[in-house]
Amino acid sequence: MRRLFNTRAGDGEARALEGLEADRLEGDLLEPGDDEGPALRPYAAELPHAGAAQRAAPVSDEARALRRAADLEALGRRLDAILVLRQAVTERPDDVEPLLRLATLLEADGDGEEAVQLLTEALDRRPGHAPLLTGRGTLLGRLGLHAEAEQDLRDALRAAADSQRAHLGLGTSLLRRGRIQESLKHLQRAAALDPHDPEAAFHLGEALYHADDFDRALVQLRQAAELQDGDPRAYKLLGRLLDRLGRTDEAMAMHRKARDAGGP
C-alpha cells in the first residue's frame, strides 16, 4: 500500500527542545472519484430539442426593443417604455412595429397629436403602406376624427383587403358616424377574420344593437364579455339590451357587473 508522509508544522519550539522529531502522518491516497458527466450525458441527449437554444436564430433588435418596452409597461413605467421605443425608432426608422407601439403609448400618455405626426412622417417615407395606414386610421378614429380615419382605412383595405384591423377600425368609425348598415359589413368581416378578438365582438354587438337586431346583438355582446372578462362596456350594453327585452333581473345583474368592473 502506498504511503503518504507529511510533516506536521506549527508545533513550535517546545518539540524541538525535547529532541523529538516532527511527527510523520501516514495515510492512503484517495482514489479519484467517478466522473458523473458521462453518466448524465445520455439522459441530456434524450431530451427533446437538446441544443436547440444554441441553434436558435438571434433575437432581432426590433423584437428586443418591443419586449423591453412591454416589460417596462407591465411594471407601470410607461415613460421608460416610450424612451426605449423612441430610441428604437430613431435607430431603425423603417421598423414598423416599434413605431406603431410608440404611437399607441403616446396616445395613452395624452399626446395623440405627436403620435399622428410620427405616423404621418412614416407614411411620407412609405406611402401606401397598409399597416401604417391602418395604425394612423385607427388612431384618428380613437381621437374622434372619423372622416380622416375613414380615408386612411379605406386606403389600407385597397392595399390589404383582408386586414382585420382595418376592417375593425373602419367599421367602428362608420358606426360612430351613424352609418350602421355600412359599419355592419366591415365589423362582420373583422369578427370573421378573428373570432377571438373581443373588440370585434363588442363593436359588432354594438352595431347590431343600434340596428335593432337584438337576438344577434345579445350573442355578440355575451361573446365579447367572455373574451374580455372585466370589460365594463360589454356588461353595460348587455344591461341596456336586456332592459329593452324586458328581462329586468338579468339586466340588473349585468349593470352590477359593469359597476364591479369599474364602469359608470
C-alpha positions in Angstrom: 0.0 0.0 0.0 1.4 3.4 -0.9 2.0 5.7 2.0 1.8 9.5 2.2 4.3 11.2 4.5 3.8 14.7 5.5 5.4 16.9 8.2 3.3 18.5 10.8 4.0 22.2 11.0 3.3 24.6 13.7 4.3 22.6 16.8 6.6 25.4 17.9 9.9 25.2 19.6 8.8 23.0 22.5 9.0 19.8 20.5 12.5 20.6 19.2 13.7 21.2 22.7 12.5 17.8 23.7 14.7 16.2 21.0 11.8 14.7 19.2 11.4 14.6 15.5 8.4 16.1 14.0 5.5 13.5 13.6 5.1 12.0 10.2 1.4 11.4 9.2 0.5 8.3 7.3 -2.5 7.8 5.1 -3.8 6.2 2.0 -4.0 8.2 -1.2 -7.6 8.9 -2.1 -8.7 7.1 -5.3 -10.0 9.5 -8.0 -13.8 9.6 -7.9 -16.0 8.6 -10.8 -16.8 11.5 -13.2 -20.6 12.0 -13.2 -20.6 13.7 -16.5 -20.7 10.7 -18.7 -23.5 9.2 -16.6 -25.6 12.3 -17.1 -24.9 13.0 -20.7 -27.0 10.1 -22.1 -30.1 11.5 -20.3 -29.4 15.0 -21.6 -29.1 13.6 -25.1 -32.6 12.1 -24.8 -34.2 15.5 -24.0 -36.3 16.8 -26.9 -34.7 19.5 -28.9 -31.4 19.3 -27.0 -29.1 22.1 -28.0 -31.9 23.9 -29.8 -31.1 27.1 -27.9 -27.7 27.2 -29.4 -29.1 26.7 -32.9 -31.9 29.3 -32.5 -31.6 32.5 -34.5 -30.5 35.5 -32.5 -33.3 37.9 -31.3 -33.6 40.9 -33.6 -33.1 44.5 -32.3 -36.8 45.2 -33.2 -38.0 42.2 -31.1 -35.7 43.1 -28.2 -37.0 46.7 -28.1 -40.6 45.6 -28.2 -40.1 43.1 -25.4 -38.2 45.6 -23.3 -40.9 48.2 -23.7 -43.6 45.6 -22.9 -41.8 44.6 -19.7 -41.5 48.3 -18.7 -45.1 48.9 -19.4 -46.2 45.9 -17.4 -44.3 47.4 -14.5 -46.2 50.7 -14.9 -43.2 52.5 -16.3 -44.8 53.9 -19.5 -42.4 56.8 -19.9 -39.5 54.5 -19.8 -41.2 52.3 -22.4 -41.7 55.3 -24.6 -38.0 56.2 -24.3 -37.0 52.7 -25.3 -39.2 52.8 -28.3 -38.1 56.3 -29.3 -34.5 55.1 -29.4 -35.5 52.1 -31.5 -37.4 54.3 -34.0 -34.5 56.7 -34.2 -32.0 54.0 -34.9 -34.2 52.0 -37.2 -36.9 54.2 -38.7 -38.1 51.5 -41.1 -39.1 49.1 -38.3 -42.9 49.4 -38.3 -44.0 47.6 -35.1 -41.9 49.7 -32.7 -43.3 52.9 -34.4 -46.9 51.7 -34.1 -46.4 50.7 -30.5 -44.8 54.1 -29.7 -47.8 55.8 -31.3 -50.2 53.8 -29.1 -48.2 54.6 -25.9 -48.0 58.3 -26.8 -51.8 58.4 -27.3 -52.3 56.7 -23.9 -50.0 59.3 -22.4 -52.2 62.1 -23.7 -50.0 63.0 -26.7 -52.2 61.8 -29.6 -51.1 64.7 -31.8 -47.4 63.6 -31.7 -48.5 60.1 -32.4 -50.3 61.1 -35.5 -47.4 63.2 -36.6 -45.0 60.3 -36.2 -47.2 58.0 -38.3 -47.6 60.8 -40.9 -43.9 61.2 -41.3 -43.5 57.4 -41.7 -46.2 57.4 -44.4 -44.4 60.2 -46.2 -41.4 57.9 -46.4 -43.5 54.8 -47.3 -46.7 56.0 -49.0 -49.5 53.4 -49.2 -48.0 51.1 -46.5 -51.1 49.2 -45.3 -50.1 48.7 -41.6 -49.1 52.3 -41.2 -52.3 53.5 -42.8 -54.3 51.1 -40.5 -52.4 52.4 -37.5 -53.0 56.1 -38.3 -56.6 55.5 -39.3 -57.4 53.6 -36.1 -55.7 56.3 -34.0 -57.6 59.0 -35.8 -60.8 57.2 -35.1 -60.0 56.9 -31.4 -59.3 60.7 -31.4 -62.8 61.3 -32.9 -61.5 62.3 -36.3 -63.7 59.8 -38.1 -63.7 61.3 -41.6 -59.9 61.3 -41.7 -59.9 57.8 -40.2 -62.2 56.5 -42.9 -60.0 57.7 -45.7 -56.9 56.1 -44.2 -58.6 52.8 -43.5 -60.2 52.6 -47.0 -56.7 53.2 -48.5 -55.4 50.4 -46.2 -58.1 48.0 -47.4 -57.2 48.8 -51.0 -53.7 47.7 -50.2 -54.6 44.7 -48.0 -58.2 43.6 -48.5 -58.2 41.1 -45.6 -56.7 43.4 -42.9 -58.7 42.5 -39.8 -57.6 45.7 -38.0 -58.5 47.9 -41.0 -62.0 46.3 -41.2 -62.4 46.8 -37.5 -61.3 50.4 -37.5 -63.4 51.3 -40.5 -66.4 49.6 -39.1 -66.1 51.4 -35.8 -65.6 54.8 -37.4 -68.7 54.3 -39.6 -70.6 53.2 -36.6 -69.7 56.4 -34.8 -70.9 58.4 -37.8 -74.3 56.7 -37.6 -73.8 54.7 -40.8 -75.0 51.5 -39.2 -75.6 49.2 -42.2 -72.3 50.1 -43.8 -70.4 49.5 -40.5 -72.0 46.1 -40.1 -70.4 44.8 -43.3 -66.9 45.7 -42.0 -67.4 44.6 -38.4 -68.8 41.3 -39.5 -65.7 40.8 -41.7 -63.4 41.7 -38.8 -65.2 39.3 -36.5 -65.0 36.5 -39.1 -61.2 37.1 -39.7 -60.5 36.9 -35.9 -63.4 35.2 -33.9 -61.4 35.6 -30.7 -61.0 39.4 -30.9 -63.1 40.9 -28.1 -63.0 44.4 -29.7 -64.5 43.0 -32.9 -67.2 41.1 -31.0 -68.1 44.1 -28.9 -68.4 46.6 -31.8 -70.3 44.1 -33.9 -72.7 43.6 -31.0 -73.0 47.4 -30.6 -73.8 47.8 -34.3 -76.4 45.1 -34.2 -77.9 46.7 -31.1 -78.3 50.0 -32.9 -79.7 48.1 -35.9 -82.4 46.7 -33.6 -81.2 43.1 -34.3 -81.4 42.3 -30.6 -81.0 38.5 -30.8 -77.7 38.6 -32.7 -76.5 41.6 -30.6 -77.1 39.5 -27.4 -74.9 36.7 -28.8 -72.1 39.0 -29.8 -72.1 41.0 -26.6 -72.0 37.9 -24.5 -69.1 36.6 -26.5 -67.3 39.9 -26.0 -67.9 39.7 -22.2 -66.4 36.1 -22.3 -63.5 37.0 -24.4 -62.5 40.0 -22.2 -63.9 39.4 -18.8 -63.9 42.6 -16.7 -64.6 45.0 -19.6 -67.5 47.1 -18.3 -68.6 48.2 -21.8 -70.0 44.8 -22.7 -71.8 44.4 -19.4 -73.3 47.9 -19.6 -74.6 47.4 -23.1 -75.9 43.9 -22.2 -77.8 45.5 -19.4 -79.4 48.1 -21.7 -80.3 45.4 -24.2 -81.8 43.1 -21.6 -83.8 46.1 -20.3 -85.2 46.6 -23.7 -86.1 42.9 -24.0 -88.0 43.2 -20.6 -85.6 40.8 -18.9 -85.2 43.0 -15.8 -83.5 40.7 -13.4 -80.8 39.7 -15.9 -80.4 43.4 -16.8 -79.8 44.3 -13.2 -77.1 41.6 -12.9 -75.3 43.0 -16.0 -75.4 46.5 -14.6 -73.9 45.2 -11.3 -71.1 43.5 -13.2 -70.5 46.7 -15.1 -70.2 48.7 -11.9 -67.9 46.0 -10.3 -65.7 46.1 -13.4 -65.2 49.9 -13.0 -67.9 51.2 -15.3 -70.1 54.2 -14.6 
